[in-house]
């Protein structure tokens, strides 16, 4: 594996691991605020990000690189409200999309078509992730703060049951 691509993939290892921790922190916040449905959705997202983290680690090692397991900075632990929390989720997913796009661009420059192929799954996944969060934000805008109980109860249905992936 080309050193430049290995370094970018290791940077993504850190970003995927941080994503998992970020969603765990958000889930804990939601649970403590009395939103068990939102917490369940975020716990599921955290687990999905952990799987992404592991995919990058295994891929780097399979290609003869050396995956580095980083320390993670502590994510925020407080959020103003549910709407702001999901705005942050979308902002973070857009950051991850940009990061993956940067690696894809580098694979083309470096002619690393194997890694480019590996990343195609992540590109599709990011489209689904962003669409899912936009759907949640749209629903939050429709229900307003006074209907959060019903929203919280029903949010988990916004995940596709067969795959556990966020519905888009």
C-alpha angles and dihedrals in degrees: 000000000000111000093231092054091043090054092049091048091049089051087053090051087061093046094049091047091049089049090057091049092046092055091045089054090048091048091052090050091050092047091051091049092055100259104125093164094053089045091052091051091050093045088054090050090050091054091048090053090050088056090051088050090054093046091058093046093051093044094052092049093045090055092054096261127120117249111215118211105216135201112251128225114238113264122226113281101196131061129185093228144327093276092054090046092056091044086058091048090055092046090051094048089051089052091051091048090052091049093052091046088054091055091047090053090051092050089056093049091047093041091235097152094166092062090042088056091047090053095053090081090054092049091055091044092054092053088054093045094052092045091050093052092045088054090052092048090049091051091048090054090051097048099040126201095297092064099047092114092065092041091051091049093051104036095094089064087069088076119085105247098211097055103019086233123136112267114243 
